[in-house]
Each structure stands twice: as C-alpha cells, then as structure tokens.
Amino acid sequence: MVNKKIHFAAWIYCCILLVTYLFAIITNNDFIGDIASPFLLFAFTGCLYYGYVKKQESTYYKWFGWTMTLAVGGWAVCEAWWGIQTIFLHLDPDVNFITEYGYSLTNLMFFLGIISSGYR
C-alpha cells in the first residue's frame, strides 16, 4: 500500500513539473523554465534508475540503464548550473566551460546507451 502511495505521489509530482515546464515553454518564460527543467530531469533520472538499474536482472538492461541515468542526470546538473548562472550570477551560460562540455558528456552517455542497446 505504501509503494502505491509513493508511486502515485511521484506521478503527481512529475505531472505538475511537466505542466509547469510546458507552461514556461508556451509563455516563453525563461525564469520558470530554468527552475522547472532541472527538477523535472532529476525526477526522470530517478525513474530511469529505479526502472532500469534497480529492477532489472539483465546485465544489458542494467548497462543501458546506467548510461541513460548518467546521461539524464548529467543533463539535469547542466540545466541546474544553467539556471544558477542566468538567475543568480547573471552570466551568459553559452560561454561557460562547464556548461559547454557538460552537455557534450551527456551526449556521449546517450550515444553509449544507444550503442549498448544494439548489442542484445
């Protein structure tokens, strides 16, 4: 019973974040988007970890889960850093070393995940 309540609460949390982020996109509100995006991605990272790493018995699925979890988690960290730079530090995130190469590393993890999913 507790697991169902936790899953329902997590589902509601993700839906609220998704609607908030979609509202920010539709209204072109960068402030709300910079806040909602990392939270949504961290929630998605948790779902990927729980579904593909924690629950799977197959080594292939676990490897795929780890690469996707690291990719989305890294993307969430980059989005959080982007928000910190724009909201609090008033810097241009496009010219930041961490932002530029952080997004590149997440793309590498996505690529490894896609490659590993083909070797089943």
Residue, then its C-alpha position, 0 to 999 in steps of 0.5 A: m500500500v505504501n509503494k502505491k502511495i509513493h508511486f502515485a505521489a511521484w506521478i503527481y509530482c512529475c505531472i505538475l513539473l511537466v505542466t509547469y515546464l510546458f507552461a514556461i515553454i508556451t509563455n516563453n518564460d525563461f525564469i520558470g523554465d530554468i527552475a522547472s527543467p532541472f527538477l523535472l530531469f532529476a525526477f526522470t533520472g530517478c525513474l530511469y534508475y529505479g526502472y532500469v538499474k534497480k529492477q532489472e536482472s539483465t546485465y544489458y538492461k542494467w548497462f543501458g540503464w546506467t548510461m541513460t541515468l548518467a546521461v539524464g542526470g548529467w543533463a539535469v546538473c547542466e540545466a541546474w548550473w544553467g539556471i544558477q548562472t542566468i538567475f543568480l550570477h547573471l552570466d551568459p551560460d553559452v560561454n561557460f566551460i562547464t556548461e559547454y562540455g557538460y552537455s557534450l558528456t551527456n551526449l556521449m552517455f546517450f550515444l553509449g546507451i544507444i550503442s549498448s542497446g544494439y548489442r542484445 
